Amino acid sequence: MSGKRVQSKHKIDRRMGANIWGRPKSPYNKRQTGPGMHGARRGKPTDYGLQLFAKQKLKGYYGSIGEKKFRSYFKEANRLKGDTGQNLIGLLERRLDAVIYRACFVPTVFAARQFVNHKHVKVNGQVVNIPSYQVKEGDVIEVCEKSRTIPMVIDSIETPEREVPEYIEVDTKAFKATFLRIPQLEDVPYPVQMEPNLVVEFYSR
């Protein structure tokens, strides 16, 4: 990953005022102010401010998804039966790049997006290079054979910073993961509190 990408990723941490991926190297661990010369000085946030912050945090966590795409996730979540906030989390966790990240095949969500883009991943035996591809329950996701010797993949599998959540089953020897079920918010191992209910309020204004 380029230095610029790493910097922008860390800037998200500082802007959000949280180590949103729970990574040991986040500069937020050392410097807990916003980016810029004096850091962002914040007053008491408004309801709108809290909703906007919740949206930016969730968008940022999944690799800074574009606004148009993120809004489409909300619309789909709203259309589905059940709780819109829970549905939104389910749609985000079904992204192929999110599953690759959760399975610990790569170290970051940004690396996961690039990894899928570069045709290193198969779903049910077929190469898929769309990071936002929606994985279904029972789908088998694997790292392509030619990509299994990439140092980043080997390092990520051998020294995972994260535990694999219960809704994904991983066979590290075979470089395969099975998406077992769509998770609820409480199943997802976010290092910081995510508030999809506030995101729903933001778009429902």
C-alpha positions as CSV (number, residue, x, y, z in Angstrom):
1,M,0.0,0.0,0.0
2,S,1.3,3.4,-0.8
3,G,2.5,5.8,1.9
4,K,-0.2,8.3,0.8
5,R,-2.9,5.7,1.3
6,V,-1.6,4.8,4.8
7,Q,-1.5,8.5,5.7
8,S,-5.1,9.1,4.5
9,K,-6.2,6.0,6.5
10,H,-4.6,7.3,9.7
11,K,-6.1,10.8,9.0
12,I,-9.5,9.1,9.1
13,D,-8.7,7.8,12.6
14,R,-7.8,11.3,13.8
15,R,-10.7,13.0,12.1
16,M,-13.1,10.5,13.6
17,G,-11.5,10.9,17.0
18,A,-11.2,7.1,17.3
19,N,-9.0,4.2,16.3
20,I,-11.8,2.8,14.1
21,W,-10.0,-0.3,13.0
22,G,-8.4,-1.0,16.4
23,R,-4.9,-1.1,14.8
24,P,-1.8,-0.9,17.0
25,K,-0.1,1.5,14.6
26,S,-2.9,4.1,14.5
27,P,-1.5,7.6,15.4
28,Y,-4.7,8.2,17.3
29,N,-3.2,6.0,20.0
30,K,-0.6,8.7,20.5
31,R,-2.2,11.9,19.4
32,Q,-5.9,12.2,20.1
33,T,-6.7,15.5,18.3
34,G,-8.1,16.1,14.9
35,P,-5.8,16.6,11.9
36,G,-4.6,20.1,11.2
37,M,-2.2,22.5,13.0
38,H,-4.2,22.8,16.2
39,G,-6.5,19.8,15.9
40,A,-10.2,20.3,15.5
41,R,-11.8,22.1,18.4
42,R,-15.3,20.7,18.9
43,G,-18.2,22.2,20.8
44,K,-21.2,20.1,21.9
45,P,-22.4,18.3,18.8
46,T,-25.9,18.8,17.5
47,D,-28.2,15.9,16.6
48,Y,-27.3,16.4,13.0
49,G,-23.6,16.5,13.9
50,L,-23.9,13.1,15.8
51,Q,-25.8,11.6,12.8
52,L,-23.2,12.8,10.3
53,F,-20.4,11.6,12.5
54,A,-22.0,8.1,12.8
55,K,-22.3,8.0,9.0
56,Q,-18.7,9.1,8.3
57,K,-17.4,6.6,10.9
58,L,-19.3,3.7,9.2
59,K,-18.3,4.8,5.7
60,G,-14.7,5.3,6.7
61,Y,-14.5,1.9,8.4
62,Y,-15.4,0.1,5.1
63,G,-12.6,1.9,3.2
64,S,-14.3,5.3,2.7
65,I,-17.2,4.2,0.5
66,G,-18.4,6.9,-1.8
67,E,-21.6,8.8,-0.8
68,K,-23.6,7.7,-3.8
69,K,-22.9,4.0,-3.1
70,F,-23.4,4.4,0.6
71,R,-26.8,6.1,0.1
72,S,-27.8,3.1,-2.1
73,Y,-27.0,0.7,0.7
74,F,-29.3,2.8,3.0
75,K,-32.1,2.6,0.4
76,E,-31.7,-1.1,0.0
77,A,-31.6,-1.6,3.8
78,N,-34.8,0.5,4.1
79,R,-36.5,-1.6,1.4
80,L,-35.7,-4.9,3.1
81,K,-37.9,-6.3,5.9
82,G,-36.8,-5.8,9.5
83,D,-34.7,-3.2,11.2
84,T,-33.1,-0.8,8.7
85,G,-30.0,-0.2,10.8
86,Q,-29.4,-4.0,11.2
87,N,-30.0,-4.5,7.4
88,L,-27.4,-1.8,6.6
89,I,-24.8,-3.6,8.7
90,G,-25.7,-6.9,7.0
91,L,-25.3,-5.3,3.5
92,L,-21.9,-3.8,4.4
93,E,-20.6,-7.1,5.9
94,R,-21.7,-8.9,2.8
95,R,-19.3,-6.9,0.7
96,L,-16.6,-9.2,-0.8
97,D,-13.8,-6.9,0.4
98,A,-15.2,-6.9,3.9
99,V,-15.4,-10.7,4.0
100,I,-11.7,-10.9,2.8
101,Y,-10.7,-8.5,5.6
102,R,-12.8,-10.4,8.2
103,A,-11.2,-13.7,7.1
104,C,-7.7,-12.2,7.9
105,F,-6.4,-12.8,4.4
106,V,-5.3,-9.2,4.2
107,P,-4.3,-6.7,6.9
108,T,-6.7,-3.7,6.1
109,V,-10.0,-3.0,4.4
110,F,-8.0,-0.8,1.9
111,A,-5.8,-3.7,1.0
112,A,-8.9,-5.9,0.7
113,R,-10.4,-3.6,-1.9
114,Q,-7.2,-3.6,-3.9
115,F,-6.8,-7.4,-3.5
116,V,-10.2,-8.0,-5.0
117,N,-9.7,-5.4,-7.8
118,H,-6.5,-7.2,-8.9
119,K,-8.4,-10.5,-9.4
120,H,-6.8,-12.4,-6.5
121,V,-10.2,-13.7,-5.2
122,K,-12.7,-16.4,-6.2
123,V,-16.3,-16.8,-5.1
124,N,-17.6,-20.3,-5.6
125,G,-14.8,-21.1,-8.0
126,Q,-15.2,-18.0,-10.2
127,V,-12.9,-14.9,-10.1
128,V,-14.7,-11.8,-8.9
129,N,-13.0,-8.4,-9.0
130,I,-15.8,-6.2,-7.7
131,P,-15.1,-5.2,-4.0
132,S,-18.7,-4.4,-3.4
133,Y,-20.0,-7.8,-4.7
134,Q,-22.6,-9.0,-2.3
135,V,-21.7,-12.4,-0.8
136,K,-24.6,-14.8,0.0
137,E,-25.0,-17.3,2.9
138,G,-23.1,-20.4,2.0
139,D,-20.7,-18.8,-0.5
140,V,-17.1,-20.0,-0.5
141,I,-14.5,-17.3,-0.9
142,E,-10.9,-18.2,-1.6
143,V,-7.6,-16.7,-2.5
144,C,-6.6,-17.7,-6.0
145,E,-3.7,-20.2,-6.1
146,K,-1.3,-17.9,-7.8
147,S,-1.9,-15.3,-5.1
148,R,-1.3,-17.4,-2.1
149,T,2.4,-16.7,-1.9
150,I,2.0,-12.9,-1.8
151,P,3.9,-11.8,1.4
152,M,1.0,-9.6,2.6
153,V,-1.4,-12.6,2.6
154,I,1.1,-15.0,4.3
155,D,1.8,-12.3,7.0
156,S,-1.8,-11.6,7.5
157,I,-2.7,-15.3,8.0
158,E,0.2,-16.1,10.2
159,T,0.0,-13.0,12.4
160,P,-3.6,-11.9,12.5
161,E,-4.3,-8.7,14.4
162,R,-8.0,-9.7,14.6
163,E,-10.1,-12.7,15.4
164,V,-12.4,-14.2,12.7
165,P,-16.0,-13.6,13.6
166,E,-18.4,-16.5,14.1
167,Y,-20.4,-15.8,10.9
168,I,-17.4,-16.7,8.8
169,E,-15.6,-20.0,8.8
170,V,-12.0,-20.0,7.7
171,D,-9.7,-22.8,6.5
172,T,-6.3,-21.0,6.5
173,K,-4.5,-24.0,5.0
174,A,-6.8,-24.0,2.0
175,F,-7.0,-20.2,1.9
176,K,-10.8,-20.5,1.9
177,A,-13.6,-18.8,3.9
178,T,-17.3,-19.7,4.0
179,F,-19.8,-17.0,4.7
180,L,-22.2,-18.8,7.1
181,R,-24.8,-16.1,7.8
182,I,-25.6,-12.4,7.7
183,P,-24.6,-10.9,11.0
184,Q,-26.4,-8.7,13.4
185,L,-24.8,-5.5,14.7
186,E,-23.7,-7.2,18.0
187,D,-22.0,-10.0,16.0
188,V,-19.6,-7.7,14.2
189,P,-16.2,-7.1,15.9
190,Y,-16.0,-3.3,15.5
191,P,-13.2,-1.9,17.7
192,V,-15.4,1.2,18.2
193,Q,-19.1,1.7,18.7
194,M,-21.0,1.9,15.5
195,E,-24.5,3.5,15.5
196,P,-26.4,2.5,12.3
197,N,-29.6,3.9,13.9
198,L,-28.1,7.4,13.7
199,V,-27.1,6.8,10.1
200,V,-30.7,5.8,9.4
201,E,-31.9,9.0,11.1
202,F,-29.4,11.0,9.0
203,Y,-30.8,9.7,5.7
204,S,-34.4,9.9,6.9
205,R,-34.3,13.6,7.7
